[in-house]
Structures are given as structure tokens and as C-alpha cells.
Amino acid sequence: MQYGMIIDLERCVGCHACTIACKAEWEVPVEFNRNWVYRMGPSKVGNEIAATYYPGLCNHCTEPVCVPECPADTEDVTFTDPKTGKTVTMEVAATWKDPFDGTVQVDKNRCIGCGACADACPYNARYVNPDLTDDVSEDGKVDKCTYCQPRLQAGLEPACVQTCITGARIFGDLDDPNSEVAKYVKKGAKGLEAEGGDLGPNSRYIGKKKDMALLFNSYTPELADMNKVRRRAMIASLVKPAVKQLQGLGLLGAAGILVAKKLSEDK
């Protein structure tokens, strides 16, 4: 199974009901988004004028570049297929791709808040939520669209799909040839692939040729410099636990804390 979402650009009216529903469902801070809607155009495309919207969210990629960049300690996690009861045990860090439904998830209990995965994402679909703090990270935890996995497990649609007033968002199993989303793929729905990448985005778009051209020509995701991402992740994984330990022992003054935080945030 690979869950995916189709966004029909012809139906989207830019009302932002999806973004508001997402914020309400998951208590997303006002200044951040799990999903978004950007206006594009009017612009000239060939000999025509095109105007559309770019509703964006995590693409739950087939090969997510964010997952391998997480520096959190790994542990064995057992996943269960809700349909068959089959189990698979995998060694994962604080973010992973679910082996049964294909969604990309985050364990906020183990996330150290370094932001490496957010830096790695070419779609800017992840952010560090400063409201999510605990003993592991005082700076917040990474948050993103989960395709509303808890709602899916309860037999519901993602909040943005349920709330869309025009039915512009269609959700389902891309691996099921009889599903509505799979039929849209056959009609030409495609994802915004990162330049030079092969991520296989599973949030996909369909619409008029000129509107699709406007979106895909105007927005080309770029892969991050992974050397910089990994350097930041390595420093954060080393510095943050040390800072926490020294603070607990009362051995790190205010100046030292500031220097350590600067090192962990340096890109």
C-alpha cells in the first residue's frame, strides 16, 4: 500500500479551508503550516494566460530524503498492518517511512529538534514547532503533515480532504489500480519531483495543461546540500545531550549555553 493524495487544480478555489482544518486538527502555530495554498499567476504560459493555486504538503515520498538524515538514536519498532495483522520490526530513528501504508512519520518523543530533516526536505514541508518542548529538546520538535494517520486508522479521511468544499483533494491507495487516486494517475496526475532527485512524491497534481505548466515551471524543488545538513545533524546530536548533562550538573554557565546552542544551530 502507498497512500497518496491527488490535488485537482481545476477544482481548487484557494479558500484555505484545508489549511485552517489542518491547523485546528493538529494545533499548528499560526506562523507555521503543515499544508499551504499559494496563489500563482496570472502569468503568460506560451500564448495563454494561466492562474492557479499551489496547495502543498508533505509528499510522503517513495524515497524520502529526510528520513536518513535524522541523527536521533535508532531503536527497533514493530509495525502492524491494520488490515492483515502482519508485523514488521524495523530499526528506525525519530522519522521513518511506514512499511505498510507508505506514510512518512515522526516520533516526537525521540526527536531532538535539530531540524536536519527539515533542512533536507526540498519541499519545505517540515518545520520545528517551538511549542513542542520536553526533556529531550528545549527548542521544539519537528512537525509535518502525516496524512492524518490517526484519522486514517480510525477510518476517517485526512482533515484537509474532508473539509475541501470543492472536492479538490482526493485521497487513497495509489497501489490499488481500482482506487480513485490511481485512476487520476492514469489520467496524468504527477508530483513535483525535486531537481536532480528521484524521490517519487506521492502528493500529486492534475489540471489544465496551462495551469500545470505554470505550477511546474514556477516551482522546482531543489535538493539540499547534504554535507551541510549532516554537519548540523552531527553537531546537534553531540552538543545537545552534552549541554543537557552539564546544565543538570550546574557546570555550564549562560555564556557556554549560548555558544553550544549557536554550534548546534549553525548550518
PADRENVO-145277 format. One record per residue (C-alpha): residue number from 1; residue in three letters; x, y, z. Coordinates in Angstrom, 3 decimals. Example, Ala and Ser with C-alpha at 12.3 -4.5 7.8 and 13.67 -1.06 7.14 Angstrom:
BEGIN
+-----+-----+----------+----------+----------+
|   i |  aa |     east |    north |       up |
+-----+-----+----------+----------+----------+
|   1 | ALA |   12.300 |   -4.500 |    7.800 |
|   2 | SER |   13.670 |   -1.060 |    7.140 |
+-----+-----+----------+----------+----------+
This chain:
BEGIN
+-----+-----+----------+----------+----------+
|   i |  aa |     east |    north |       up |
+-----+-----+----------+----------+----------+
|   1 | MET |    0.000 |    0.000 |    0.000 |
|   2 | GLN |    1.090 |    3.557 |   -0.714 |
|   3 | TYR |   -1.250 |    6.273 |    0.460 |
|   4 | GLY |   -1.295 |    9.309 |   -1.792 |
|   5 | MET |   -3.237 |   12.467 |   -2.472 |
|   6 | ILE |   -4.387 |   13.985 |   -5.733 |
|   7 | ILE |   -4.999 |   17.732 |   -5.893 |
|   8 | ASP |   -7.200 |   18.848 |   -8.773 |
|   9 | LEU |   -6.087 |   22.356 |   -9.739 |
|  10 | GLU |   -9.289 |   22.930 |  -11.700 |
|  11 | ARG |  -11.368 |   22.474 |   -8.559 |
|  12 | CYS |   -9.186 |   24.382 |   -6.076 |
|  13 | VAL |  -10.595 |   27.877 |   -5.405 |
|  14 | GLY |   -7.923 |   28.972 |   -2.939 |
|  15 | CYS |  -10.324 |   29.224 |    0.019 |
|  16 | HIS |   -7.759 |   27.886 |    2.552 |
|  17 | ALA |  -10.337 |   25.643 |    4.213 |
|  18 | CYS |   -7.740 |   22.854 |    4.048 |
|  19 | THR |   -5.053 |   24.849 |    5.838 |
|  20 | ILE |   -7.463 |   26.026 |    8.539 |
|  21 | ALA |   -8.777 |   22.495 |    9.091 |
|  22 | CYS |   -5.212 |   21.233 |    9.437 |
|  23 | LYS |   -4.293 |   23.911 |   11.980 |
|  24 | ALA |   -7.415 |   23.191 |   14.002 |
|  25 | GLU |   -6.943 |   19.415 |   13.906 |
|  26 | TRP |   -3.263 |   19.437 |   14.904 |
|  27 | GLU |   -2.880 |   22.716 |   16.835 |
|  28 | VAL |   -0.362 |   24.115 |   14.353 |
|  29 | PRO |    1.058 |   27.505 |   15.446 |
|  30 | VAL |   -0.203 |   30.446 |   13.373 |
|  31 | GLU |    3.221 |   31.206 |   11.902 |
|  32 | PHE |    3.741 |   27.630 |   10.617 |
|  33 | ASN |    1.929 |   25.261 |    8.269 |
|  34 | ARG |    1.556 |   21.553 |    7.744 |
|  35 | ASN |   -0.052 |   22.421 |    4.425 |
|  36 | TRP |   -0.428 |   25.634 |    2.467 |
|  37 | VAL |   -2.101 |   27.267 |   -0.528 |
|  38 | TYR |   -0.163 |   29.791 |   -2.636 |
|  39 | ARG |   -1.665 |   31.843 |   -5.449 |
|  40 | MET |    0.156 |   31.610 |   -8.787 |
|  41 | GLY |   -0.323 |   33.988 |  -11.717 |
|  42 | PRO |   -1.929 |   35.396 |  -13.712 |
|  43 | SER |    1.118 |   34.699 |  -15.878 |
|  44 | LYS |    1.753 |   34.085 |  -19.532 |
|  45 | VAL |    2.266 |   30.441 |  -20.439 |
|  46 | GLY |    3.001 |   30.096 |  -24.125 |
|  47 | ASN |    0.296 |   32.092 |  -25.842 |
|  48 | GLU |   -2.158 |   31.774 |  -22.943 |
|  49 | ILE |   -2.744 |   33.386 |  -19.558 |
|  50 | ALA |   -2.724 |   30.977 |  -16.648 |
|  51 | ALA |   -3.670 |   31.418 |  -12.990 |
|  52 | THR |   -3.934 |   28.686 |  -10.398 |
|  53 | TYR |   -3.134 |   27.743 |   -6.813 |
|  54 | TYR |   -0.351 |   25.631 |   -5.361 |
|  55 | PRO |   -1.756 |   23.579 |   -2.484 |
|  56 | GLY |    1.299 |   21.991 |   -0.914 |
|  57 | LEU |    2.021 |   19.486 |    1.838 |
|  58 | CYS |    4.400 |   16.641 |    2.689 |
|  59 | ASN |    4.694 |   14.369 |   -0.334 |
|  60 | HIS |    5.295 |   11.172 |    1.663 |
|  61 | CYS |    7.907 |   10.338 |   -0.931 |
|  62 | THR |    8.653 |    6.836 |   -2.113 |
|  63 | GLU |   12.328 |    7.574 |   -1.354 |
|  64 | PRO |   12.154 |   10.302 |    1.319 |
|  65 | VAL |   15.443 |   12.185 |    1.537 |
|  66 | CYS |   14.557 |   13.449 |    5.025 |
|  67 | VAL |   14.462 |   10.040 |    6.737 |
|  68 | PRO |   18.145 |    9.013 |    6.538 |
|  69 | GLU |   19.279 |   12.417 |    7.831 |
|  70 | CYS |   17.766 |   12.009 |   11.297 |
|  71 | PRO |   20.625 |   11.735 |   13.861 |
|  72 | ALA |   18.444 |   10.533 |   16.757 |
|  73 | ASP |   19.354 |    7.190 |   18.297 |
|  74 | THR |   17.713 |    4.299 |   16.488 |
|  75 | GLU |   15.565 |    1.643 |   18.107 |
|  76 | ASP |   13.616 |   -1.404 |   16.981 |
|  77 | VAL |    9.962 |   -0.572 |   16.292 |
|  78 | THR |    7.317 |   -3.147 |   15.375 |
|  79 | PHE |    4.742 |   -2.021 |   12.825 |
|  80 | THR |    1.419 |   -3.789 |   12.337 |
|  81 | ASP |   -0.665 |   -3.895 |    9.179 |
|  82 | PRO |   -4.166 |   -2.845 |   10.349 |
|  83 | LYS |   -5.758 |   -4.928 |    7.597 |
|  84 | THR |   -3.912 |   -8.238 |    7.877 |
|  85 | GLY |   -2.311 |   -8.093 |   11.318 |
|  86 | LYS |    1.085 |   -8.813 |    9.773 |
|  87 | THR |    4.006 |   -7.300 |   11.697 |
|  88 | VAL |    7.390 |   -5.981 |   10.636 |
|  89 | THR |   10.157 |   -4.891 |   13.002 |
|  90 | MET |   12.478 |   -2.163 |   11.725 |
|  91 | GLU |   15.359 |   -0.198 |   13.202 |
|  92 | VAL |   14.339 |    3.445 |   12.896 |
|  93 | ALA |   15.416 |    6.858 |   14.156 |
|  94 | ALA |   12.897 |    9.583 |   15.010 |
|  95 | THR |   11.460 |    9.673 |   11.490 |
|  96 | TRP |   10.676 |    6.820 |    9.119 |
|  97 | LYS |    8.564 |    5.580 |    6.225 |
|  98 | ASP |    5.783 |    3.277 |    7.377 |
|  99 | PRO |    6.259 |   -0.159 |    5.787 |
| 100 | PHE |    2.521 |   -0.784 |    5.418 |
| 101 | ASP |    0.852 |    2.471 |    4.396 |
| 102 | GLY |    3.813 |    4.341 |    2.880 |
| 103 | THR |    3.364 |    7.463 |    5.016 |
| 104 | VAL |    6.375 |    9.292 |    6.461 |
| 105 | GLN |    6.054 |    9.819 |   10.209 |
| 106 | VAL |    7.854 |   11.489 |   13.127 |
| 107 | ASP |    8.232 |   10.242 |   16.700 |
| 108 | LYS |    8.145 |   13.484 |   18.661 |
| 109 | ASN |    9.202 |   11.696 |   21.833 |
| 110 | ARG |   12.584 |   10.878 |   20.289 |
| 111 | CYS |   13.046 |   13.898 |   18.014 |
| 112 | ILE |   15.953 |   16.024 |   19.305 |
| 113 | GLY |   14.777 |   19.143 |   17.474 |
| 114 | CYS |   17.942 |   19.582 |   15.408 |
| 115 | GLY |   15.973 |   20.377 |   12.231 |
| 116 | ALA |   18.212 |   18.252 |    9.977 |
| 117 | CYS |   15.254 |   16.510 |    8.359 |
| 118 | ALA |   13.555 |   19.871 |    7.783 |
| 119 | ASP |   16.697 |   21.177 |    6.098 |
| 120 | ALA |   16.873 |   18.069 |    3.916 |
| 121 | CYS |   13.278 |   18.319 |    2.668 |
| 122 | PRO |   13.272 |   20.075 |   -0.738 |
| 123 | TYR |    9.590 |   20.945 |   -0.339 |
| 124 | ASN |    9.938 |   22.871 |    2.942 |
| 125 | ALA |    7.236 |   20.584 |    4.296 |
| 126 | ARG |    8.783 |   20.207 |    7.768 |
| 127 | TYR |    9.295 |   22.784 |   10.498 |
| 128 | VAL |   10.469 |   22.838 |   14.106 |
| 129 | ASN |    7.485 |   23.617 |   16.321 |
| 130 | PRO |    8.769 |   25.677 |   19.273 |
| 131 | ASP |    5.666 |   24.767 |   21.277 |
| 132 | LEU |    6.680 |   21.090 |   21.387 |
| 133 | THR |    9.338 |   21.007 |   24.088 |
| 134 | ASP |   10.380 |   18.368 |   26.601 |
| 135 | ASP |   13.470 |   16.999 |   28.341 |
| 136 | VAL |   14.903 |   15.836 |   25.010 |
| 137 | SER |   14.677 |   19.232 |   23.279 |
| 138 | GLU |   14.035 |   22.645 |   24.749 |
| 139 | ASP |   13.974 |   24.177 |   21.264 |
| 140 | GLY |   10.959 |   22.273 |   19.957 |
| 141 | LYS |   10.251 |   19.232 |   17.833 |
| 142 | VAL |    9.787 |   18.654 |   14.130 |
| 143 | ASP |    6.224 |   18.615 |   12.855 |
| 144 | LYS |    4.724 |   17.987 |    9.419 |
| 145 | CYS |    1.752 |   16.580 |    7.540 |
| 146 | THR |    1.181 |   12.929 |    8.467 |
| 147 | TYR |   -1.723 |   12.399 |    6.048 |
| 148 | CYS |   -3.641 |   12.473 |    9.355 |
| 149 | GLN |   -2.546 |    8.908 |   10.119 |
| 150 | PRO |   -4.530 |    8.713 |   13.390 |
| 151 | ARG |   -7.672 |    9.678 |   11.463 |
| 152 | LEU |   -6.900 |    7.060 |    8.809 |
| 153 | GLN |   -6.544 |    4.394 |   11.481 |
| 154 | ALA |   -9.977 |    5.427 |   12.762 |
| 155 | GLY |  -11.479 |    5.019 |    9.289 |
| 156 | LEU |  -11.638 |    8.755 |    8.539 |
| 157 | GLU |  -10.216 |   10.890 |    5.743 |
| 158 | PRO |   -7.439 |   13.437 |    6.310 |
| 159 | ALA |   -8.884 |   16.658 |    7.740 |
| 160 | CYS |   -7.963 |   18.682 |    4.656 |
| 161 | VAL |   -9.727 |   16.216 |    2.347 |
| 162 | GLN |  -12.867 |   16.122 |    4.450 |
| 163 | THR |  -13.007 |   19.930 |    4.638 |
| 164 | CYS |  -12.306 |   20.783 |    0.969 |
| 165 | ILE |  -15.507 |   22.470 |   -0.226 |
| 166 | THR |  -14.959 |   21.647 |   -3.901 |
| 167 | GLY |  -13.621 |   18.110 |   -3.636 |
| 168 | ALA |  -10.242 |   19.208 |   -4.995 |
| 169 | ARG |   -8.393 |   16.776 |   -2.733 |
| 170 | ILE |   -8.722 |   13.056 |   -3.393 |
| 171 | PHE |   -7.083 |   10.529 |   -1.089 |
| 172 | GLY |   -6.460 |    6.809 |   -1.291 |
| 173 | ASP |   -4.143 |    3.912 |   -2.077 |
| 174 | LEU |   -2.011 |    4.565 |   -5.143 |
| 175 | ASP |   -1.109 |    0.868 |   -5.321 |
| 176 | ASP |   -4.754 |   -0.133 |   -5.769 |
| 177 | PRO |   -5.496 |    0.147 |   -9.515 |
| 178 | ASN |   -9.204 |    0.452 |   -8.759 |
| 179 | SER |   -8.809 |    3.406 |   -6.380 |
| 180 | GLU |   -9.794 |    6.908 |   -7.439 |
| 181 | VAL |   -6.278 |    8.225 |   -6.869 |
| 182 | ALA |   -4.771 |    5.526 |   -9.098 |
| 183 | LYS |   -7.241 |    6.408 |  -11.844 |
| 184 | TYR |   -6.144 |   10.061 |  -11.621 |
| 185 | VAL |   -2.532 |    8.973 |  -12.061 |
| 186 | LYS |   -3.544 |    7.177 |  -15.257 |
| 187 | LYS |   -5.132 |   10.459 |  -16.398 |
| 188 | GLY |   -1.822 |   12.266 |  -15.940 |
| 189 | ALA |   -1.613 |   13.353 |  -12.295 |
| 190 | LYS |    2.039 |   13.841 |  -11.334 |
| 191 | GLY |    4.166 |   15.002 |   -8.435 |
| 192 | LEU |    6.630 |   17.855 |   -8.144 |
| 193 | GLU |    9.912 |   15.980 |   -8.396 |
| 194 | ALA |   12.997 |   17.666 |   -6.956 |
| 195 | GLU |   15.591 |   18.756 |   -9.490 |
| 196 | GLY |   18.235 |   16.080 |   -9.773 |
| 197 | GLY |   16.322 |   13.783 |   -7.466 |
| 198 | ASP |   14.292 |   10.600 |   -7.668 |
| 199 | LEU |   12.151 |   10.945 |   -4.558 |
| 200 | GLY |    8.829 |    9.819 |   -6.010 |
| 201 | PRO |    6.416 |   12.330 |   -4.426 |
| 202 | ASN |    3.031 |   10.773 |   -3.648 |
| 203 | SER |    1.070 |   14.011 |   -3.323 |
| 204 | ARG |    0.270 |   14.709 |   -6.961 |
| 205 | TYR |   -1.433 |   17.296 |   -9.153 |
| 206 | ILE |   -3.766 |   17.302 |  -12.131 |
| 207 | GLY |   -5.359 |   20.162 |  -14.055 |
| 208 | LYS |   -5.448 |   22.103 |  -17.282 |
| 209 | LYS |   -2.248 |   21.918 |  -19.297 |
| 210 | LYS |   -1.508 |   25.634 |  -18.906 |
| 211 | ASP |   -2.109 |   25.582 |  -15.141 |
| 212 | MET |    0.067 |   22.519 |  -14.683 |
| 213 | ALA |    2.772 |   24.226 |  -16.742 |
| 214 | LEU |    2.533 |   27.343 |  -14.568 |
| 215 | LEU |    2.913 |   25.323 |  -11.376 |
| 216 | PHE |    5.677 |   23.022 |  -12.567 |
| 217 | ASN |    7.652 |   25.746 |  -14.366 |
| 218 | SER |    7.385 |   28.185 |  -11.454 |
| 219 | TYR |    8.231 |   25.837 |   -8.627 |
| 220 | THR |   11.135 |   23.419 |   -8.916 |
| 221 | PRO |   12.181 |   21.904 |   -5.570 |
| 222 | GLU |   15.943 |   21.695 |   -5.088 |
| 223 | LEU |   17.819 |   19.082 |   -3.125 |
| 224 | ALA |   19.706 |   20.459 |   -0.153 |
| 225 | ASP |   23.466 |   20.360 |    0.321 |
| 226 | MET |   23.543 |   17.151 |    2.333 |
| 227 | ASN |   27.055 |   17.780 |    3.621 |
| 228 | LYS |   25.798 |   20.885 |    5.420 |
| 229 | VAL |   22.690 |   19.065 |    6.643 |
| 230 | ARG |   24.735 |   16.172 |    8.024 |
| 231 | ARG |   27.237 |   18.513 |    9.662 |
| 232 | ARG |   24.448 |   20.290 |   11.501 |
| 233 | ALA |   22.838 |   16.998 |   12.489 |
| 234 | MET |   26.143 |   15.599 |   13.787 |
| 235 | ILE |   26.877 |   18.713 |   15.856 |
| 236 | ALA |   23.351 |   18.769 |   17.271 |
| 237 | SER |   23.439 |   15.086 |   18.206 |
| 238 | LEU |   26.715 |   15.639 |   20.081 |
| 239 | VAL |   26.169 |   19.089 |   21.570 |
| 240 | LYS |   22.577 |   18.918 |   22.785 |
| 241 | PRO |   22.972 |   15.882 |   25.097 |
| 242 | ALA |   26.215 |   17.334 |   26.467 |
| 243 | VAL |   24.560 |   20.695 |   27.135 |
| 244 | LYS |   21.701 |   18.946 |   28.905 |
| 245 | GLN |   24.075 |   16.940 |   31.110 |
| 246 | LEU |   26.232 |   19.914 |   32.030 |
| 247 | GLN |   23.182 |   22.037 |   32.804 |
| 248 | GLY |   21.905 |   19.299 |   35.068 |
| 249 | LEU |   25.211 |   19.289 |   36.925 |
| 250 | GLY |   25.274 |   23.077 |   37.114 |
| 251 | LEU |   28.607 |   23.166 |   35.272 |
| 252 | LEU |   27.615 |   25.247 |   32.237 |
| 253 | GLY |   27.180 |   28.988 |   32.540 |
| 254 | ALA |   24.947 |   31.214 |   30.438 |
| 255 | ALA |   27.739 |   32.088 |   28.001 |
| 256 | GLY |   28.553 |   28.424 |   27.472 |
| 257 | ILE |   24.911 |   27.592 |   26.822 |
| 258 | LEU |   24.683 |   30.304 |   24.182 |
| 259 | VAL |   27.851 |   29.093 |   22.439 |
| 260 | ALA |   26.653 |   25.483 |   22.466 |
| 261 | LYS |   23.259 |   26.438 |   21.058 |
| 262 | LYS |   24.947 |   28.500 |   18.352 |
| 263 | LEU |   27.039 |   25.498 |   17.338 |
| 264 | SER |   24.019 |   23.210 |   17.207 |
| 265 | GLU |   22.072 |   25.709 |   15.086 |
| 266 | ASP |   24.942 |   26.552 |   12.742 |
| 267 | LYS |   24.361 |   25.476 |    9.156 |
+-----+-----+----------+----------+----------+
